[in-house]
Amino acid sequence: MAMPSSLRPDTDAAGGTASADGARLTRRTLLGRGAAGAVGGALGVAALQSWAAQEAGAEALLRQGGVVALFRHALAPGTFDPPGFRLGDCGTQRNLNDEGRAQARRVGEWFQARQLQPAKVLSSPWCRCIDTATLAFGAPQVWAPLGSPRGYPETTGAAHLRALRDALAAASARSGRFEVWVSHMFVQADLTQDSTSSGEALILRQQGGAAPQVLARWALPS
């Protein structure tokens, strides 16, 4: 049987066997490729283990209660809404695409599979947030303070931030239950100095007059 060409000894232009140095180089290359594959596999396993630990931590916090899962809406391609967009008119806004809608359903499936039922589901007035919440958890309560600060005057945004902190403190005092809020990256960042990718959440608690605390991050497996 002919030896595969990739494993045959190197030959020179005249058809003779290549030098020992060349053979060693070939073996070194193959070994290097094998090592790279092993490293890549190890990194993949480590990433999976990290996600599993993160998932378990978030689930434990939700079961314990006294927390809010602050979600960024599911995937909606783009960055900002089109000029002249109007709240209440989804046709003028940036909306979820098919991948985003599927992502939102998977969020709901994760919670349902673990029998985790939020005591309250609140959403930004933006359609992409309402749709995310509806597909994952059912019809939400629309709450203006969760709206994008880019859609309000600065003074309104400051008042909304105070309302968010007050509501988070109240939710944090209720053990045995948790709330889900669906909002925007900018709201996550303004409230916590942190943010997530689309369809992911920060698990938050706020005690007394302290700043909101990010206890964990939650994400679907990739």
C-alpha positions as CSV (number, residue, x, y, z in Angstrom):
1,M,0.0,0.0,0.0
2,A,1.3,3.4,-0.9
3,M,2.2,5.6,2.1
4,P,0.2,8.9,2.3
5,S,2.1,11.7,0.7
6,S,1.9,13.8,3.8
7,L,3.9,11.0,5.7
8,R,6.4,10.0,3.0
9,P,10.1,11.0,3.5
10,D,10.9,14.3,1.9
11,T,12.8,13.9,-1.4
12,D,15.1,16.3,-3.2
13,A,14.6,17.4,-6.8
14,A,16.5,14.4,-8.1
15,G,14.2,11.9,-6.3
16,G,16.6,11.1,-3.5
17,T,15.8,11.1,0.2
18,A,16.1,14.5,1.9
19,S,18.6,15.2,4.6
20,A,18.2,14.1,8.2
21,D,17.7,17.7,9.1
22,G,14.8,17.9,6.8
23,A,13.3,14.7,8.2
24,R,13.7,16.1,11.7
25,L,12.0,19.3,10.6
26,T,9.1,17.3,9.2
27,R,8.7,15.4,12.4
28,R,9.0,18.6,14.4
29,T,6.3,20.2,12.3
30,L,3.9,17.3,12.8
31,L,4.6,17.3,16.5
32,G,4.0,21.0,16.6
33,R,0.7,20.7,14.9
34,G,-0.4,17.9,17.3
35,A,0.6,20.1,20.3
36,A,-1.4,23.0,18.9
37,G,-4.4,20.8,18.5
38,A,-4.1,19.6,22.0
39,V,-3.8,23.1,23.3
40,G,-6.9,24.2,21.3
41,G,-8.8,21.2,22.7
42,A,-7.7,22.0,26.3
43,L,-8.8,25.6,25.8
44,G,-12.2,24.5,24.6
45,V,-12.7,22.2,27.6
46,A,-11.6,25.0,29.9
47,A,-14.1,27.4,28.3
48,L,-16.9,24.8,28.7
49,Q,-16.0,24.2,32.3
50,S,-15.9,28.0,33.0
51,W,-19.4,28.4,31.4
52,A,-20.8,25.5,33.4
53,A,-19.5,27.0,36.7
54,Q,-20.8,30.4,35.7
55,E,-24.2,28.9,34.8
56,A,-24.4,27.0,38.1
57,G,-23.5,30.1,40.1
58,A,-26.2,32.2,38.3
59,E,-28.8,29.5,38.8
60,A,-28.1,29.3,42.5
61,L,-28.5,33.0,42.9
62,L,-31.8,33.0,41.1
63,R,-33.1,30.2,43.3
64,Q,-31.9,32.1,46.4
65,G,-33.7,35.2,45.3
66,G,-33.3,38.8,46.2
67,V,-31.7,39.5,42.8
68,V,-32.5,41.0,39.4
69,A,-31.5,39.4,36.1
70,L,-30.8,42.5,34.0
71,F,-30.9,41.3,30.4
72,R,-29.6,43.1,27.3
73,H,-32.2,42.5,24.6
74,A,-31.5,39.7,22.1
75,L,-29.7,40.2,18.8
76,A,-30.9,43.2,16.8
77,P,-28.3,44.0,14.2
78,G,-27.0,47.6,14.2
79,T,-26.1,50.0,17.0
80,F,-28.7,52.8,17.2
81,D,-32.3,53.3,16.0
82,P,-32.9,54.9,12.7
83,P,-33.4,58.7,12.7
84,G,-36.9,59.7,13.6
85,F,-37.8,56.5,15.2
86,R,-41.0,56.5,17.4
87,L,-41.7,54.5,20.5
88,G,-44.8,52.4,19.9
89,D,-44.1,52.1,16.2
90,C,-41.9,49.0,15.7
91,G,-41.5,49.7,12.0
92,T,-39.4,52.8,12.8
93,Q,-37.1,51.0,15.3
94,R,-34.2,48.6,15.2
95,N,-35.7,45.2,15.8
96,L,-34.7,41.6,16.5
97,N,-33.7,39.5,13.5
98,D,-34.5,35.8,13.1
99,E,-31.4,34.9,15.2
100,G,-32.4,37.3,17.9
101,R,-35.9,35.8,18.1
102,A,-34.5,32.3,18.3
103,Q,-32.0,33.5,21.0
104,A,-34.9,34.9,23.1
105,R,-36.8,31.6,22.9
106,R,-33.7,29.7,24.0
107,V,-33.4,32.0,27.0
108,G,-37.0,31.1,28.0
109,E,-36.3,27.4,27.5
110,W,-33.3,27.6,29.8
111,F,-35.5,29.1,32.6
112,Q,-38.4,26.7,32.0
113,A,-36.1,23.6,32.0
114,R,-35.0,24.6,35.5
115,Q,-38.4,25.7,36.7
116,L,-37.2,29.2,37.4
117,Q,-40.2,31.5,37.3
118,P,-39.5,35.3,37.7
119,A,-41.8,37.1,40.1
120,K,-41.9,40.0,37.7
121,V,-40.8,40.7,34.1
122,L,-40.2,44.3,33.3
123,S,-39.1,45.6,29.8
124,S,-37.9,48.8,28.2
125,P,-40.6,50.4,25.9
126,W,-38.4,49.6,22.9
127,C,-39.9,46.9,20.6
128,R,-36.7,44.8,20.6
129,C,-36.8,44.5,24.4
130,I,-40.5,43.8,24.6
131,D,-40.1,41.1,21.9
132,T,-37.2,39.6,23.8
133,A,-39.2,39.5,27.0
134,T,-42.3,38.2,25.4
135,L,-40.6,35.4,23.5
136,A,-38.7,34.3,26.6
137,F,-41.1,34.8,29.5
138,G,-44.5,36.0,28.1
139,A,-45.9,39.5,28.0
140,P,-43.9,41.9,30.2
141,Q,-44.7,45.0,32.2
142,V,-43.3,47.9,30.2
143,W,-41.4,50.3,32.4
144,A,-40.0,53.6,31.0
145,P,-36.8,53.7,33.3
146,L,-35.5,50.6,31.4
147,G,-35.6,52.5,28.1
148,S,-32.4,53.5,26.4
149,P,-31.0,56.7,27.8
150,R,-30.2,57.7,24.2
151,G,-33.9,58.1,23.6
152,Y,-34.6,60.5,26.5
153,P,-33.4,64.0,27.6
154,E,-30.4,63.9,30.0
155,T,-32.6,65.0,33.0
156,T,-35.1,62.2,32.3
157,G,-32.2,59.7,32.1
158,A,-31.0,60.8,35.5
159,A,-34.4,60.3,37.1
160,H,-34.7,56.9,35.4
161,L,-31.4,55.8,36.9
162,R,-32.6,56.8,40.4
163,A,-35.8,54.8,39.8
164,L,-33.8,51.8,38.7
165,R,-31.6,51.9,41.8
166,D,-34.7,52.2,44.1
167,A,-36.4,49.3,42.4
168,L,-33.3,47.1,42.5
169,A,-32.9,47.8,46.2
170,A,-36.5,46.8,46.8
171,A,-36.1,43.6,44.7
172,S,-32.9,42.8,46.6
173,A,-34.8,42.8,49.9
174,R,-37.2,40.1,48.8
175,S,-35.6,36.7,49.3
176,G,-36.9,33.6,47.6
177,R,-37.9,35.5,44.4
178,F,-36.2,37.2,41.5
179,E,-37.1,39.6,38.8
180,V,-36.2,39.8,35.2
181,W,-35.6,43.2,33.5
182,V,-35.0,43.4,29.8
183,S,-33.2,46.5,28.7
184,H,-30.2,47.9,26.7
185,M,-26.4,47.8,26.9
186,F,-26.4,51.5,27.9
187,V,-28.7,50.9,30.8
188,Q,-26.6,48.0,32.0
189,A,-23.5,50.2,31.8
190,D,-25.1,53.3,33.5
191,L,-26.4,51.2,36.4
192,T,-23.4,48.9,37.0
193,Q,-20.4,50.1,34.9
194,D,-20.6,46.7,33.2
195,S,-22.6,45.3,30.2
196,T,-23.1,42.1,28.3
197,S,-23.5,40.8,24.8
198,S,-27.0,40.5,23.3
199,G,-29.3,38.1,25.1
200,E,-27.1,37.9,28.2
201,A,-27.7,39.1,31.7
202,L,-26.1,40.5,34.8
203,I,-27.3,39.1,38.1
204,L,-27.6,42.1,40.4
205,R,-28.2,42.9,44.0
206,Q,-28.2,46.3,45.8
207,Q,-28.1,46.5,49.6
208,G,-29.0,49.7,51.3
209,G,-27.5,52.8,49.8
210,A,-24.6,50.8,48.3
211,A,-23.9,50.7,44.6
212,P,-25.5,47.9,42.6
213,Q,-23.4,44.8,42.8
214,V,-22.8,42.4,39.9
215,L,-22.9,38.9,41.5
216,A,-22.7,36.9,38.3
217,R,-23.1,36.9,34.6
218,W,-25.5,34.7,32.7
219,A,-25.2,33.5,29.1
220,L,-26.5,30.8,26.9
221,P,-23.9,28.2,25.8
222,S,-22.4,29.2,22.5
